[in-house]
Amino acid sequence: MTLRNTMVQLVDYRDLEGIIDTNKAFACSDIDMIYERKGKFLIGEWKKKGEEISGGQKILLKALANTPNFFVLLITGYSEDTKLVIQKIQLLDKNGEFETKYEYDDLYGDQLQDGVKALTEIIQKWYKWADNVQK
């Protein structure tokens, strides 16, 4: 998941805020990570440690998690140079609850890669499921 254009800038959507007269709070959101395989979707929302999900984003992620063939992960971590550091991985279940799949708080040395390995295993397991599901 490398950026194709390292000079890319984030899009500022402020000009699109408040455009629905009957719902001024209606706003767009972005998705940090998405995979698709045979009509099945794995979504990952990334947050830094201590960063909260906004109310609107919670509504969006819960709706996606309740959509057939969508799986939603909340990943706590960041990228450092070209390496990912993953501290926590949670799966959002159909009841809107987060189930922790991986957590490590004090990262150092080789343990920095444990989170990446955990996420890799989750993605590989999801891919195998998505690739073999009968339509």
LOVEXBA-614043 format. One record per atom (N, C-alpha, C, O, CB): residue in one letter; x, y negated, z negated. Coordinates in steps of 0.2 Angstrom, whole numbers, padded with zeros to 4 digits, always signed. Glycine has a CB too. Example, Ala and Ser with C-alpha at 12.3 -4.5 7.8 and 13.67 -1.06 7.14 Angstrom:
2
A+0066+0028-0039A+0062+0022-0039A+0066+0016-0039A+0071+0017-0042A+0057+0022-0045S+0064+0011-0035S+0068+0005-0036S+0064+0000-0039S+0067-0006-0040S+0070+0003-0029
***
This chain:
135
M+0004+0006+0000M+0000+0000+0000M+0004-0006+0000M+0004-0010-0005M-0005+0000-0006T+0008-0007+0005T+0012-0013+0005T+0009-0018+0009T+0005-0017+0013T+0019-0011+0009L+0010-0024+0008L+0008-0030+0011L+0011-0030+0018L+0017-0030+0019L+0009-0037+0008R+0007-0030+0023R+0009-0031+0030R+0013-0037+0031R+0017-0038+0035R+0004-0029+0035N+0010-0042+0028N+0012-0049+0029N+0014-0052+0022N+0009-0054+0018N+0007-0054+0033T+0020-0052+0020T+0022-0054+0014T+0021-0062+0012T+0022-0064+0007T+0029-0053+0012M+0019-0065+0018M+0018-0072+0017M+0011-0074+0016M+0008-0080+0016M+0021-0076+0023V+0007-0069+0016V-0001-0069+0015V-0003-0073+0009V+0001-0073+0004V-0004-0062+0015Q-0008-0077+0009Q-0010-0081+0004Q-0017-0079+0002Q-0021-0076+0006Q-0011-0089+0006L-0019-0079-0005L-0025-0077-0007L-0030-0082-0004L-0029-0088-0003L-0026-0077-0014V-0036-0079-0002V-0042-0083+0001V-0045-0087-0005V-0047-0083-0010V-0046-0079+0005D-0046-0093-0005D-0050-0097-0010D-0057-0098-0007D-0059-0101-0002D-0047-0104-0011Y-0062-0094-0011Y-0069-0094-0009Y-0073-0100-0012Y-0079-0099-0011Y-0072-0087-0010R-0070-0105-0015R-0074-0110-0018R-0079-0113-0014R-0085-0115-0016R-0070-0115-0021D-0078-0114-0007D-0083-0117-0003D-0089-0113-0002D-0094-0115+0001D-0079-0118+0004L-0089-0107-0004L-0095-0102-0003L-0099-0102-0010L-0103-0098-0010L-0093-0096-0001E-0096-0105-0015E-0100-0105-0021E-0106-0109-0021E-0106-0114-0018E-0095-0107-0027G-0112-0107-0024G-0118-0110-0025G-0122-0111-0018G-0126-0116-0017G-0116-0117-0027I-0120-0107-0013I-0124-0108-0007I-0131-0105-0006I-0134-0106-0001I-0119-0104-0001I-0133-0101-0011I-0139-0098-0012I-0143-0102-0017I-0142-0102-0023I-0139-0090-0014D-0148-0106-0014D-0152-0111-0018D-0155-0108-0024D-0156-0111-0029D-0157-0115-0014T-0158-0102-0023T-0162-0099-0029T-0157-0095-0033T-0160-0093-0038T-0167-0094-0026N-0151-0095-0032N-0146-0091-0036N-0139-0094-0036N-0135-0091-0032N-0146-0083-0034K-0138-0100-0039K-0132-0103-0038K-0126-0099-0041K-0120-0101-0039K-0132-0110-0042A-0127-0094-0045A-0122-0090-0048A-0119-0084-0043A-0114-0081-0044A-0124-0087-0054F-0123-0083-0038F-0121-0078-0033F-0115-0080-0030F-0113-0085-0027F-0127-0078-0027A-0110-0075-0030A-0103-0076-0028A-0100-0069-0025A-0103-0064-0026A-0099-0078-0034C-0095-0070-0021C-0092-0064-0018C-0087-0062-0022C-0085-0065-0027C-0089-0066-0011S-0084-0056-0021S-0079-0053-0025S-0075-0049-0020S-0076-0048-0014S-0082-0048-0030D-0069-0047-0023D-0064-0043-0018D-0063-0037-0022D-0064-0036-0028D-0058-0047-0017I-0060-0032-0018I-0058-0026-0020I-0051-0025-0019I-0048-0026-0014I-0062-0020-0017D-0047-0023-0024D-0040-0023-0024D-0038-0017-0020D-0033-0017-0017D-0037-0023-0031M-0041-0011-0021M-0039-0005-0018M-0045-0001-0015M-0049+0000-0019M-0034-0001-0022I-0045+0002-0009I-0050+0006-0007I-0047+0011-0002I-0043+0010+0003I-0056+0002-0004Y-0049+0017-0003Y-0048+0023+0001Y-0054+0026+0004Y-0059+0025+0001Y-0044+0029-0002E-0054+0028+0010E-0060+0031+0013E-0058+0038+0017E-0053+0038+0020E-0064+0027+0019R-0062+0043+0016R-0061+0049+0019R-0067+0053+0020R-0071+0054+0015R-0056+0054+0015K-0069+0053+0026K-0075+0057+0028K-0081+0054+0025K-0086+0058+0022K-0075+0064+0027G-0082+0047+0024G-0088+0044+0021G-0088+0044+0014G-0093+0042+0011G-0094+0047+0024K-0082+0046+0011K-0081+0046+0004K-0076+0040+0002K-0072+0039+0006K-0079+0053+0001F-0078+0037-0004F-0074+0031-0005F-0071+0031-0012F-0074+0033-0017F-0078+0025-0005L-0065+0029-0013L-0061+0029-0019L-0059+0021-0020L-0055+0019-0016L-0055+0034-0020I-0062+0018-0025I-0060+0011-0026I-0056+0010-0032I-0057+0013-0037I-0067+0007-0026G-0051+0005-0032G-0047+0004-0038G-0047-0004-0039G-0045-0007-0034G-0040+0007-0037E-0049-0006-0045E-0049-0013-0047E-0043-0013-0052E-0043-0010-0057E-0055-0015-0050W-0038-0018-0050W-0032-0018-0054W-0032-0024-0059W-0035-0030-0056W-0026-0019-0050K-0030-0024-0065K-0030-0029-0070K-0024-0029-0073K-0021-0023-0075K-0036-0029-0074K-0021-0034-0075K-0015-0034-0080K-0018-0033-0087K-0023-0034-0088K-0011-0041-0079K-0013-0031-0091K-0015-0029-0098K-0018-0036-0101K-0015-0041-0101K-0009-0027-0102G-0024-0035-0104G-0027-0041-0108G-0031-0044-0103G-0035-0049-0106G-0022-0045-0111E-0031-0043-0097E-0036-0047-0092E-0043-0043-0092E-0043-0037-0091E-0033-0047-0085E-0048-0047-0093E-0055-0044-0093E-0058-0044-0086E-0056-0048-0081E-0059-0048-0098I-0062-0040-0085I-0067-0040-0079I-0072-0045-0080I-0075-0045-0085I-0069-0032-0077S-0073-0049-0075S-0079-0054-0075S-0086-0050-0075S-0086-0044-0073S-0079-0059-0070G-0091-0053-0078G-0097-0051-0078G-0100-0048-0071G-0103-0043-0070G-0102-0055-0081G-0099-0053-0066G-0101-0051-0059G-0097-0045-0057G-0100-0041-0053G-0100-0057-0055Q-0091-0045-0058Q-0087-0039-0056Q-0089-0033-0059Q-0089-0027-0056Q-0079-0041-0057K-0091-0033-0065K-0094-0027-0069K-0100-0025-0065K-0101-0019-0064K-0095-0028-0076I-0104-0029-0064I-0111-0027-0060I-0109-0024-0053I-0112-0019-0052I-0115-0034-0059L-0104-0027-0050L-0102-0024-0043L-0099-0017-0044L-0102-0013-0040L-0097-0029-0040L-0095-0016-0048L-0091-0010-0049L-0096-0005-0052L-0096+0001-0049L-0086-0011-0054K-0101-0006-0056K-0106-0002-0059K-0110+0000-0053K-0112+0006-0052K-0110-0005-0064A-0112-0004-0049A-0117-0003-0043A-0113+0002-0038A-0116+0007-0036A-0119-0009-0039L-0107+0001-0037L-0103+0005-0032L-0102+0012-0035L-0103+0017-0032L-0096+0002-0031A-0101+0012-0042A-0100+0019-0045A-0106+0023-0045A-0106+0029-0045A-0098+0018-0053N-0112+0020-0045N-0119+0023-0044N-0121+0024-0037N-0126+0027-0036N-0124+0019-0048T-0117+0022-0032T-0118+0024-0025T-0115+0031-0023T-0110+0032-0025T-0115+0018-0021P-0119+0035-0020P-0117+0041-0018P-0110+0041-0015P-0109+0037-0010P-0122+0045-0014N-0105+0045-0016N-0099+0046-0013N-0094+0040-0014N-0089+0039-0011N-0100+0046-0005F-0095+0036-0020F-0091+0031-0022F-0088+0033-0029F-0092+0035-0033F-0094+0024-0022F-0082+0032-0029F-0078+0033-0036F-0074+0027-0037F-0071+0024-0033F-0074+0040-0036V-0075+0024-0043V-0072+0018-0045V-0067+0019-0051V-0069+0022-0056V-0077+0013-0047L-0061+0017-0050L-0056+0017-0055L-0054+0009-0057L-0054+0005-0053L-0049+0020-0052L-0053+0009-0064L-0050+0003-0067L-0043+0004-0069L-0042+0008-0073L-0055+0000-0073I-0038+0001-0065I-0031+0002-0067I-0028-0004-0070I-0028-0010-0067I-0028+0004-0060T-0025-0003-0076T-0022-0008-0079T-0014-0007-0078T-0011-0002-0079T-0023-0008-0087G-0011-0013-0075G-0004-0012-0073G-0003-0018-0068G-0006-0023-0068G-0003-0006-0069Y+0003-0018-0065Y+0006-0023-0061Y+0011-0020-0056Y+0013-0015-0057Y+0008-0029-0065S+0013-0024-0052S+0019-0023-0047S+0025-0027-0049S+0024-0033-0051S+0017-0023-0040E+0030-0024-0050E+0037-0027-0052E+0041-0026-0046E+0044-0020-0045E+0040-0025-0058D+0043-0031-0042D+0047-0031-0036D+0043-0026-0031D+0038-0027-0029D+0054-0028-0037T+0046-0020-0030T+0043-0015-0026T+0040-0009-0030T+0038-0004-0027T+0047-0013-0020K+0040-0009-0036K+0038-0004-0040K+0031-0005-0044K+0030-0011-0046K+0043-0002-0045L+0027+0000-0044L+0021-0001-0048L+0022+0001-0055L+0026+0006-0057L+0015+0004-0045V+0019-0002-0060V+0019-0001-0067V+0012+0000-0069V+0008-0004-0068V+0023-0006-0071I+0010+0006-0071I+0003+0008-0073I+0003+0010-0080I+0006+0015-0082I+0000+0013-0068Q-0001+0006-0084Q-0002+0007-0091Q-0008+0011-0093Q-0008+0015-0098Q-0002+0001-0094K-0013+0011-0089K-0020+0014-0090K-0024+0015-0084K-0024+0011-0079K-0024+0010-0095I-0027+0021-0083I-0032+0022-0078I-0038+0024-0081I-0038+0029-0085I-0029+0028-0073Q-0043+0021-0079Q-0050+0023-0081Q-0055+0024-0075Q-0054+0021-0070Q-0053+0018-0086L-0059+0029-0076L-0064+0031-0071L-0071+0028-0073L-0073+0029-0079L-0065+0039-0070L-0074+0024-0069L-0081+0022-0071L-0086+0027-0069L-0087+0029-0063L-0082+0015-0067D-0089+0030-0074D-0094+0035-0073D-0101+0032-0071D-0102+0026-0071D-0095+0039-0079K-0106+0037-0069K-0112+0035-0067K-0116+0031-0072K-0121+0028-0070K-0116+0041-0064N-0114+0032-0078N-0118+0028-0084N-0115+0021-0085N-0117+0018-0090N-0118+0032-0090G-0110+0019-0081G-0107+0013-0082G-0102+0013-0088G-0100+0007-0090G-0112+0008-0084E-0099+0019-0090E-0094+0019-0095E-0088+0021-0092E-0087+0024-0087E-0097+0024-0100F-0082+0018-0095F-0076+0019-0093F-0073+0025-0097F-0073+0025-0103F-0071+0013-0094E-0070+0030-0093E-0067+0036-0096E-0060+0036-0094E-0058+0035-0089E-0070+0043-0093T-0056+0036-0100T-0048+0035-0099T-0046+0041-0096T-0047+0047-0099T-0045+0033-0105K-0042+0041-0091K-0039+0047-0088K-0031+0047-0089K-0028+0052-0089K-0040+0047-0080Y-0028+0041-0090Y-0021+0040-0092Y-0020+0034-0096Y-0023+0029-0094Y-0017+0040-0085E-0016+0034-0101E-0014+0028-0105E-0007+0029-0108E-0005+0034-0111E-0019+0027-0110Y-0003+0024-0107Y+0003+0024-0110Y+0005+0016-0111Y+0005+0012-0106Y+0009+0027-0106D+0006+0015-0117D+0007+0008-0119D+0014+0005-0119D+0016+0000-0116D+0004+0006-0126D+0019+0009-0122D+0026+0007-0122D+0030+0010-0117D+0033+0015-0117D+0029+0009-0129L+0030+0006-0111L+0034+0009-0105L+0041+0007-0105L+0043+0002-0106L+0030+0006-0099Y+0045+0012-0104Y+0052+0011-0103Y+0055+0017-0099Y+0053+0023-0100Y+0056+0010-0110G+0061+0016-0096G+0065+0021-0093G+0060+0025-0088G+0057+0022-0084G+0067+0026-0098D+0061+0032-0088D+0058+0036-0083D+0050+0036-0084D+0047+0038-0080D+0060+0043-0084Q+0048+0034-0090Q+0041+0034-0091Q+0037+0029-0087Q+0031+0029-0087Q+0039+0033-0099L+0041+0024-0084L+0038+0019-0080L+0034+0023-0074L+0029+0020-0071L+0043+0014-0077Q+0037+0028-0072Q+0034+0032-0066Q+0028+0037-0068Q+0025+0039-0064Q+0039+0036-0063D+0027+0038-0074D+0022+0042-0077D+0015+0040-0074D+0011+0044-0072D+0022+0043-0084G+0014+0033-0075G+0007+0031-0072G+0006+0031-0065G+0001+0033-0063G+0007+0023-0074V+0012+0030-0061V+0011+0031-0054V+0010+0039-0052V+0006+0040-0048V+0018+0029-0050K+0013+0043-0056K+0012+0050-0055K+0005+0052-0056K+0001+0056-0053K+0017+0055-0059A+0002+0049-0062A-0005+0050-0064A-0010+0048-0059A-0014+0051-0057A-0006+0047-0071L-0009+0042-0056L-0013+0039-0051L-0012+0043-0044L-0017+0044-0041L-0011+0032-0049T-0006+0045-0043T-0005+0049-0037T-0009+0056-0037T-0012+0058-0032T+0002+0051-0036E-0009+0059-0043E-0013+0065-0044E-0020+0064-0043E-0024+0068-0040E-0011+0068-0051I-0023+0058-0046I-0030+0057-0046I-0032+0056-0038I-0037+0058-0036I-0032+0050-0050I-0028+0052-0035I-0029+0051-0027I-0029+0057-0024I-0033+0058-0019I-0024+0046-0024Q-0024+0061-0025Q-0023+0068-0021Q-0029+0072-0023Q-0032+0076-0018Q-0017+0071-0023K-0031+0073-0029K-0037+0077-0031K-0044+0074-0027K-0048+0078-0025K-0038+0077-0038W-0044+0067-0027W-0050+0064-0024W-0050+0066-0017W-0055+0068-0014W-0050+0057-0025Y-0044+0065-0013Y-0043+0067-0006Y-0045+0074-0005Y-0049+0075+0000Y-0036+0065-0004K-0043+0079-0009K-0044+0086-0007K-0052+0087-0008K-0055+0090-0004K-0041+0090-0012W-0055+0084-0013W-0062+0084-0013W-0066+0081-0007W-0070+0084-0004W-0065+0081-0020A-0064+0075-0006A-0067+0072+0000A-0066+0075+0007A-0071+0075+0011A-0065+0064+0001D-0060+0078+0008D-0059+0082+0014D-0063+0088+0015D-0064+0090+0020D-0051+0083+0014N-0065+0091+0009N-0068+0098+0009N-0075+0098+0008N-0078+0103+0008N-0065+0102+0004V-0078+0092+0006V-0085+0092+0005V-0089+0093+0012V-0088+0090+0017V-0087+0085+0002Q-0094+0097+0011Q-0098+0098+0017Q-0104+0093+0018Q-0106+0090+0012Q-0102+0105+0016K-0105+0090+0024K-0110+0085+0025K-0117+0088+0024K-0121+0084+0025K-0109+0082+0031
***
